[in-house]
Amino acid sequence: MSKSRYITLSSSIPIYNVLLEHLENILDENSSNFCPCSEIRAAIREGYKKLKLYYIKIDELNIYPIVISK
């Protein structure tokens, strides 16, 4: 991991992926992580939509992240 104080594009994409997947599990009635409270699910859906909006903008960038594994 970089010693930079700022999150780079190559590290933010996996973070978006993990967050979106986690929120999808919370909203999925068949998941063990399903949230039974409708008010909280409504807030989660709004947050999910906002994250998805910013995630889609990554595709519009002229930057391509390269992942290097050890």
Rosetta blueprint (number, residue, H / E / L):
1 M L
2 S L
3 K L
4 S L
5 R L
6 Y L
7 I L
8 T L
9 L H
10 S H
11 S H
12 S H
13 I H
14 P H
15 I H
16 Y H
17 N H
18 V H
19 L H
20 L H
21 E H
22 H H
23 L H
24 E H
25 N H
26 I H
27 L H
28 D L
29 E L
30 N L
31 S L
32 S L
33 N L
34 F L
35 C L
36 P L
37 C L
38 S H
39 E H
40 I H
41 R H
42 A H
43 A H
44 I H
45 R H
46 E H
47 G H
48 Y H
49 K H
50 K H
51 L H
52 K H
53 L H
54 Y H
55 Y H
56 I H
57 K H
58 I H
59 D H
60 E L
61 L L
62 N L
63 I L
64 Y L
65 P L
66 I L
67 V L
68 I L
69 S L
70 K L
